[in-house]
Amino acid sequence: MQKPVTIPGTSHKLEQVADLLNTMHNRALDAHQISLQALFDLWIEAFFKENPTLYQKCMSSMETVREACSNGLDVMEAHHQLVRTTSIPCTNGLVCT
């Protein structure tokens, strides 16, 4: 690997530029992530408004998981129930994920 070329008296300026670019990049990633989360939140809200039965099933399964985690009992079974609730049944009778 080649050693980067340095110009005397500029290394601190290059570090400042690198820091600035990294900060801008991180802010851009944060903004992108927030935008995606907002869009997902809107989508999931609309999805559950159109599928209230599925919403109730998911909430019931999530409550079961919460209670199992709080009590330390049957956590694995509660998890499996949640997975079954959110899985899409295939036409051949198996579960598609």
Rosetta silent file (secondary structure, phi, psi, omega in degrees, C-alpha in Angstrom):
SEQUENCE: MQKPVTIPGTSHKLEQVADLLNTMHNRALDAHQISLQALFDLWIEAFFKENPTLYQKCMSSMETVREACSNGLDVMEAHHQLVRTTSIPCTNGLVCT
SCORE:     score description
SCORE:     0.000 S_00000001
   1 L     0.000  132.833 -177.988    0.000    0.000    0.000 S_00000001
   2 L   -76.681  146.030  177.140    1.403    3.394   -0.978 S_00000001
   3 L   -80.735  134.882 -179.562    2.040    6.037    1.620 S_00000001
   4 L   -64.651  145.564  177.979   -0.049    9.186    1.021 S_00000001
   5 L   -76.531  131.765  178.147    1.823   12.230   -0.238 S_00000001
   6 L  -117.496  142.884  176.386    1.969   15.001    2.325 S_00000001
   7 L  -106.744  127.061 -178.068    2.687   18.650    1.738 S_00000001
   8 L   -53.385  133.763  177.237    4.446   20.374    4.620 S_00000001
   9 L    83.567    1.735 -177.584    2.083   22.565    6.643 S_00000001
  10 L  -115.707   -6.527 -174.483   -1.110   21.103    5.142 S_00000001
  11 H   -59.976  -39.313 -179.942   -1.659   17.905    7.087 S_00000001
  12 H   -68.583  -32.260  177.161   -3.891   19.574    9.653 S_00000001
  13 H   -69.228  -39.618  178.026   -5.953   21.153    6.856 S_00000001
  14 H   -64.686  -38.012  177.222   -6.358   17.782    5.144 S_00000001
  15 H   -64.843  -38.652  178.140   -7.491   16.280    8.435 S_00000001
  16 H   -64.221  -42.031  178.781  -10.036   19.084    8.822 S_00000001
  17 H   -63.951  -44.510  179.437  -11.354   18.429    5.304 S_00000001
  18 H   -61.531  -43.404  177.664  -11.546   14.698    6.011 S_00000001
  19 H   -60.981  -42.790  179.597  -13.392   15.357    9.278 S_00000001
  20 H   -62.958  -45.118  179.779  -15.800   17.693    7.499 S_00000001
  21 H   -64.499  -40.851  177.967  -16.509   15.154    4.751 S_00000001
  22 H   -63.965  -41.249  178.764  -17.038   12.381    7.292 S_00000001
  23 H   -63.168  -44.925  179.610  -19.409   14.597    9.288 S_00000001
  24 H   -64.023  -40.545  179.482  -21.361   15.524    6.151 S_00000001
  25 H   -62.798  -45.788  179.482  -21.476   11.864    5.109 S_00000001
  26 H   -62.838  -39.721  177.748  -22.751   10.804    8.546 S_00000001
  27 H   -64.657  -39.406  178.346  -25.405   13.531    8.483 S_00000001
  28 H   -64.086  -42.336  177.374  -26.497   12.396    5.023 S_00000001
  29 H   -63.281  -42.765  177.754  -26.772    8.799    6.246 S_00000001
  30 H   -60.848  -44.948 -179.954  -28.753    9.930    9.289 S_00000001
  31 H   -63.328  -40.609  179.091  -31.110   11.983    7.112 S_00000001
  32 H   -63.996  -44.738 -179.931  -31.578    9.050    4.734 S_00000001
  33 H   -63.153  -41.841  178.830  -32.309    6.662    7.596 S_00000001
  34 H   -64.438  -40.669  178.463  -34.830    9.069    9.148 S_00000001
  35 H   -63.293  -44.309  178.981  -36.562    9.508    5.779 S_00000001
  36 H   -63.793  -40.352  179.354  -36.810    5.751    5.263 S_00000001
  37 H   -64.791  -40.485  178.696  -38.157    5.247    8.774 S_00000001
  38 H   -63.751  -43.045  178.768  -40.787    7.955    8.250 S_00000001
  39 H   -65.173  -41.141  177.707  -41.899    6.381    4.973 S_00000001
  40 H   -63.214  -42.758  178.915  -42.052    2.940    6.563 S_00000001
  41 H   -59.280  -42.173  177.794  -44.100    4.304    9.469 S_00000001
  42 H   -65.494  -42.114 -178.631  -46.591    5.815    7.023 S_00000001
  43 H   -65.032  -46.943 -176.587  -46.733    2.613    4.988 S_00000001
  44 H   -65.914  -35.084  176.980  -47.246    0.300    7.974 S_00000001
  45 H   -63.242  -45.624  178.927  -49.979    2.547    9.348 S_00000001
  46 H   -65.671  -40.061  179.619  -51.828    2.467    6.016 S_00000001
  47 H   -60.158  -47.285 -177.960  -51.273   -1.292    5.701 S_00000001
  48 H   -72.200  -25.602  173.896  -52.772   -2.013    9.115 S_00000001
  49 H   -65.232  -34.325  178.565  -55.717    0.313    8.452 S_00000001
  50 H   -82.569  -15.583 -176.905  -56.545   -1.906    5.473 S_00000001
  51 L  -132.370   65.206 -175.388  -55.891   -5.105    7.478 S_00000001
  52 H   -63.492  -31.060  179.180  -57.311   -4.587   10.985 S_00000001
  53 H   -65.949  -43.790  178.114  -57.569   -8.326   11.698 S_00000001
  54 H   -64.036  -37.666  177.085  -53.891   -8.812   10.972 S_00000001
  55 H   -59.013  -46.679 -179.496  -53.114   -5.802   13.171 S_00000001
  56 H   -63.386  -40.708  178.349  -54.967   -7.400   16.093 S_00000001
  57 H   -63.323  -44.044  179.913  -53.176  -10.723   15.569 S_00000001
  58 H   -64.493  -43.764 -179.693  -49.773   -9.014   15.472 S_00000001
  59 H   -65.082  -38.069  177.983  -50.505   -6.929   18.545 S_00000001
  60 H   -64.086  -44.377  178.397  -51.718  -10.001   20.425 S_00000001
  61 H   -64.792  -39.520  178.529  -48.561  -11.915   19.515 S_00000001
  62 H   -65.300  -38.264  177.574  -46.377   -8.966   20.495 S_00000001
  63 H   -64.628  -39.549  177.400  -48.146   -8.740   23.852 S_00000001
  64 H   -62.342  -42.563  177.650  -47.501  -12.458   24.387 S_00000001
  65 H   -63.432  -45.739 -179.835  -43.793  -11.913   23.632 S_00000001
  66 H   -58.547  -47.146 -179.904  -43.666   -8.917   25.980 S_00000001
  67 H   -64.165  -40.818  179.399  -45.282  -10.877   28.802 S_00000001
  68 H   -63.748  -41.474  178.993  -43.018  -13.879   28.212 S_00000001
  69 H   -67.247  -38.230  179.312  -39.920  -11.683   28.292 S_00000001
  70 H   -66.060  -38.561 -176.484  -41.111   -9.917   31.444 S_00000001
  71 H   -94.099  -13.047 -177.927  -41.800  -13.197   33.240 S_00000001
  72 L    70.813   21.203 -178.000  -38.974  -15.199   31.669 S_00000001
  73 L  -116.243  136.295  173.477  -41.410  -17.956   30.745 S_00000001
  74 L    50.203   39.865 -179.624  -41.974  -19.571   27.354 S_00000001
  75 H   -64.351  -43.567 -178.777  -40.044  -16.856   25.495 S_00000001
  76 H   -62.273  -43.257  179.262  -39.122  -19.233   22.674 S_00000001
  77 H   -64.981  -40.160  177.652  -42.735  -20.358   22.226 S_00000001
  78 H   -62.785  -39.639  177.415  -43.930  -16.735   22.217 S_00000001
  79 H   -62.891  -46.433  179.590  -41.308  -15.957   19.590 S_00000001
  80 H   -61.802  -38.060  176.951  -42.414  -18.887   17.432 S_00000001
  81 H   -62.516  -43.053  178.303  -46.024  -17.751   17.733 S_00000001
  82 H   -62.148  -42.498  178.617  -45.024  -14.266   16.561 S_00000001
  83 H   -62.902  -43.590  178.006  -43.144  -15.753   13.591 S_00000001
  84 H   -62.478  -38.155 -179.485  -46.152  -17.884   12.665 S_00000001
  85 H   -64.512  -39.245 -175.070  -48.415  -14.827   12.927 S_00000001
  86 H   -93.062   -0.294  179.326  -46.252  -12.737   10.607 S_00000001
  87 L   -82.157  150.567 -179.539  -45.485  -15.515    8.103 S_00000001
  88 E   -96.091  121.730  178.413  -47.240  -15.625    4.758 S_00000001
  89 E   -70.713  137.480  177.283  -48.995  -18.933    4.040 S_00000001
  90 L   -86.728  166.093 -179.734  -48.087  -20.453    0.676 S_00000001
  91 L   -71.176  -20.552 -179.567  -50.607  -22.012   -1.650 S_00000001
  92 L   -88.698    8.150  177.286  -49.109  -25.474   -1.027 S_00000001
  93 L    90.247  -10.464  176.432  -49.944  -25.280    2.687 S_00000001
  94 L   -84.098  176.427  178.414  -46.385  -24.600    3.809 S_00000001
  95 E  -104.596  124.183  176.200  -45.213  -21.333    5.318 S_00000001
  96 E   -95.665  140.130  177.168  -43.336  -18.922    3.080 S_00000001
  97 L  -118.473    0.000    0.000  -41.049  -16.366    4.643 S_00000001
